[in-house]
Amino acid sequence: MIKTWLYFGMKSFDVVVVGSGPAGGMAAYEAAKGGLRVAILEKETLPRYKTCGGGLVFRGRDMLPFDISHVIEKEFNDLYIYFDHLKEPLFAKRPYPVVTMVMRDSFDQLIIQEAGKFGAELLENHQLKAVNFDTEIRLETSQGAISCKYVIAADGVLGPTAKLAGWQETRKTIPALEYEVEVDQEAFERLSAEARFDIDAIPKGYGWCFPKKNHLSIGVGTFEKRKVNLREHYYQYLKTLGIKEVKSEQAHGFQVPVSPRTDGFVKHNVFLTGDSAGFADPLTAEGITNALYSGSLAGKAIAENFQNPAQAEKAYLDALHVRLLPELKFTGYLAHLFYHQKRIRNYLMKQNGQRYCEKITDVYTGHLELSKEVKDRIIKNLGLGFLVK
């Protein structure tokens, strides 16, 4: 039985997690598992649709401490990357799922249900309105006030928590447009055979086609600073994919934060995770894996150091600097090469593209640790030394 605690007529928890996506779900899971009283604020009612390509790389799936098989749409042991200047795509094949396709409504709800097994309480239809700091943190919501000792912000790129808690906007974001598309049977059977990226399907960006059970998630995103007509490039990408008949399509525009915040990730016992912190991968714009990871780190840091906020903050920041932040910096260099140095990139891909594809796949599947020596060697081989001086 899930309990709630009242403090002077106000609900009171040890930790309040704002947002029920992958970061919020894992933060709640780890904090509740550690014995803390946890609430999850969700502005909607679960399950709810969430704009996302839904591609979960193996490393992200492998870190989950519970089974997700019943929410998997499709699995791919290979991944294809198309370039205009190459006759054949680069590809990586592994004996395990390189990428697992999920729909975020069922995937997110599953993680919240797992957190609930440890006592985390889901508060649906609770919109955060204000954050006030006193001896405890007081959250004003659309359904009343809540007090807590810690807040974990996991409310995405556009969530209000960070701004309400005093952060300025320092993340870099890129625009993307995704469609959930139903196509004719011939096209679906042909395109559902592979998960693919098409580099330069849009200027300084890429297109993706991720097959689901009975439809395709197709989208385009760009690192171009000037305004780009995403819809126009999306329809051009459909032609590239050979799609002649679209039975139905639902468009969803969104922003992806491709650089971390520069003014910290913890303030006044508020911990930023996932897209709220700017942890999406700069090269692929994939955000689920680092959302899961950072949410888990925040929940564990607080649970293990609950009585010592300074130590909880240090534990979280130290953990981020072990892998996540160095990897984001490194993949930021690769993103600069891929999307802003096209001539150099094309030359390198023509010479050793398959080799690079294999190594990058090993990184994203968690089978190659990016030690300083490995990163330095890759940067040197790619001719990226001018970026890191």
N, C-alpha and C positions, 0 to 999 in steps of 0.2 A: 504494500500500500504506500503510495506517494504522500509524503507529508509536506505541509507548508508551515512556516513559522511567522508569528506575528510580533511586531515590535511597536508598542504604542499604537496599535490599530493598523500598523503598516506591515506588509509582507517584508520579511527580512531573510536574506540568504548570505552564505559565505561568499559565493561567487555568482555574478550574473553574467551570462554570455549573451551578447546581442547579435542575433543572426543564427539561423539554423542550417547554413550550408556546410560544406565539408570542414572548414576551419572551426566553425561553431560547434558542430557535432562532435568532433574529436576533442576539442577543448573541454566540453561538458563531460564527455566520456572519461577523460583522464582525471579531471577534478573530482567527479563523483566517485570514480573508482578509488580515489585516494581518501575517501571518507568525508568529503565536504558537501555542504548543502548547496545545491546548484539549481539555478533557474535559467531557462533559455527563453529569451524574448524573441518572438516571431511576429512580424507585423501582419502576416497573412495566416491562412489556415492550411496546415499540411494535409495531404501533399499539394504542392503548388508548382506550376511550371517555372522553370528557371532557364533563361537564355544561356546556352553553353553548348559547345561542340560535343561535349560528353565523352571525350577521349581520355581515358585514364591510363597512363603509361605504367609499365610493369612495376617500377619502383614504388609508385604510389599505392598500387594494389597490394604489393607485397608487405607494406608496412601496416596494413590493416589487421587488427587482432581478432577479426571475426569474419565469417563467411559471407560473401556477397553474391554467390552464384545465382540466386533467384531474382536478382535485379539486373543481371547482365543481358544486354541486347545482342551483342555479337563479340567475338574475340578474333584477333588477328595475330598470327605468329610472324607476320611480315608487314613491312611498311614501305610504301613507294613514294619517292620524291621526284617530281618531274621538273625538268628545266627546258626552256625553249631551245637552247643551243645544243642540247644533247639528244641524239636519236632515240636512245633508250633511257628509261628512268633509273635512278639509283635506287637500290633496295637493300633492306636488311632482313634476314630471316633468322629466327631463333626457335629453339625447342619449347618455348613458353610464350604466352601472349605478350607481344611487344606493346600492344594497345588493346584495351578493353573498352567497349562502347557501353555507356549507361545513359539513361535518361535521368536528369537531375531530380525530378520530382520523387521517383521511387528510391534513388540512391541516397538522397539527403534524408528522406524519412527513415530509411533503414538505420543510418548512423544515430539519429535521434532516438530511435527505439532501443538501440543498444545502450545508449547513455541512460535511458530510462530504467534499464535493468539494474543500474546502480543507484537509482533514486533521483536522478535529474528530473526536474519538473519543467514541462513545456508550457509556456504561457503564450497562447496564440492570440492573434488580433491585438497585440500590444505594440503600439507605435511609440518609439522613444521621442520625447519632446524636449527634455532638458537633463543636464547632468550637473549636480551641485555637490560641492565638497565641504565636509565638516569633519566631525570625528569619524563618521562613516560616509560612504558615497550614497547620495540620494538620487534616484532616477525617477524623473517624472514621465509617466507614460499615459497613453490614451485611456487607460483603465485604472489610473491611480498611481500612487507613489510606491516605490520599492527601495529598501535600503540594503546595502551590502558592503563588504570590506574590499572586494576586488571586482573589477569589470574586465571582461575580455571582449574586445571589439572584433566581431567577425561578420560585419554587415556589408561587406563588399566594397566595390570601388566608389559607389555613390552613397553609402551609408552615412548617417549623420553623427555617429558616436565620436569619431576622431575630432571633428570640428567642434562639437559641443564640449569636448574635454580639453580643448585648447590648442589643437594642432593646426598649423597652417598647411596649405596645399603645396607640397613639394614633389609629388609623384609626376612622372611623365606618363601620359596615357595615349593610346592609339585607338582610332575608331574601327569598328568591325560591324559587319552586317551578316546575319545568319538567317537561313530559311529552313524550316522543316518542310520537306518536299515529297509529295507522292508523284511518282512517274509511271509510265507505262511498264508493263511486265518485262519486256525485253530489256529496256534500259536498266531496270532495277536489278535484274539477274546479272547483267554485265557489270554494273558498277558496285554491286554488293560483294563482289569477289575480292575487293581490296580496299584498304584505307590509304588515302593518298593526299599528298600536298602538291600543289602546283606553284612553284616559285615564279614570281613575276606575272601571275594571273591578274595582278593589279600593280600599278607602279609602286616600287619600293615596298612590296608586300607579297602576299600569297593567297591562294585559294585552298579550300579543303573540302573533301567529300568523305564523310563518315557514314557508312551504312548502319542503319538500325534494323530492328526486326522486320518492319514493313514499310519503311520510308528512308529517305536520305537526309542527313544534316549537311547542308551545303552553305559555305560562307566565304567571305573575303575580308581581309584586314590589311591595313596599310600603315607603314611608318612614315609616309609622306607628310611633311609639315603643312603644305598648302592644302586647301580644300579639294577633296576628290569625290566624284559622284560614285558612291559605292554601289548603288542600284544598277547603274549602267554597266559597271564591271562585273557585277553578279550575273547579269543576263548574258554578257559575253562569255563568262566562265561556263554557263550552261551549254553554250555552243561548243566550247572546248571539250566538255565532257560527252558531247554527242547526244544530249538530251533534246528531243524534238517535241515531246508532248509532256506538259506538266498538268497533272490532274488536279492538284491542289498545292498551295504553298502558304505558309505563314511566316511573315517577316519579323525579325527582332533585331533592332540595333542596340549596340552596347559599347562600352569603353573598356579597354584592358590596360591596367597599370603595369608598365614594362620597366619601371625603375623603382627601387625602394624609396621610402621617405628619407629625407636628409636631416630631419630634426628629431630623430629618436623613435623608439617603439614602445616606450613605457613612460607614463607621467601620472603621478598621483594615484598609483595603484590601478591605472587603466593600461591594459596590455593590448597592443595591436597585432592582428594576425591576418594571414591570407591577403586578399586584395585590399583590405583596409590599410595594410602596411605597405602595399606595393610589391608583393612577392610573386607575381606572375612571371614566368620565364621570359626573358627579353627576346630569345631567338624564336621560340615556337608560340609564345603567348599562352601556353598551357598553364592554367592556374590551380587545377584540382590538387596535384601532388604537393605543391608547396603550401597549399591551404591546409591539407590534412596534416602535414608535417609541422608547420608552425603552430597550428591549433593544439596539437598533441604536446609540443614543447611548452607552450604557455600553461596548459592545464597541469602538466607534471610539475613545472617550476613552482606554481602556486601551491599545489597539494603538498609538495615536499618541504615547503618553506612558509607555510601559512602564517605562522606567528611572527615572521621576520620579513616584512615587505621589501626591505633593501636587499636581502639575500635572495628573495624570489625574483626581483628584477635582475639581479646579477646572474642568477642561474639561467634565466631566459635569454638574456643578451649573450652570455657566454656560449650557450647552445647554438644560437643563430650564427655566431661567428665561426663555429666549427666547420659547418658545411654550407648552409643555405646562402649566407651573404657572399662568401667567396665564389660560389658557383654562379650566383647572379651577376657578379662583376665579370667573371670570365665569359659567360654566355652573352653578356652585353657587348664584349669585344667581337664575338662571332656575329652577333646581330648587325653590328656596324658594317662588317665585311659583307654579309649577305644582302643587306638592303641599301647600302650607301656606297659600296665599292663594287659595282656590278662587273666591270671589266676584269678586275683582279679575281673576283670570285669565280667568274666563268672560266678563266684560265686555270685556276687551281682545281676546279671541279672536273675539267676536261682531263687534267693530268693525273689526279689522284682522288677523284670524287668518290669512288666506291670505297676506298680505304678510309676516307674521312667519314663517310656515312656509317661505316661499321663502328668506328671509334665513338662517334656521337651517340649512336644507338646504345653502345655499352654504358655510356654515361647516364643516359635517361632511363635505362632499365636497371641501374644500380649495380652493374657488373664491372664498372671501372671507376675507382675512386680518384677524384681530381686532386691529387697531391700537387704541391707547388712544382715539383719536378716535371710532372706530367703536363701541367698547364703551361709551363715555360717552354717545353718541347713542342707542344701543339702550336703555341703562339709563334714560335720561331719558324716552324715548318710552313705555317700559313702566311708568313711574311707580315705579321701584325705587330711587330715590335714598335712601330711608330705610334701605335695607339696607347701604349703603356709606359712611354717614357715620361 
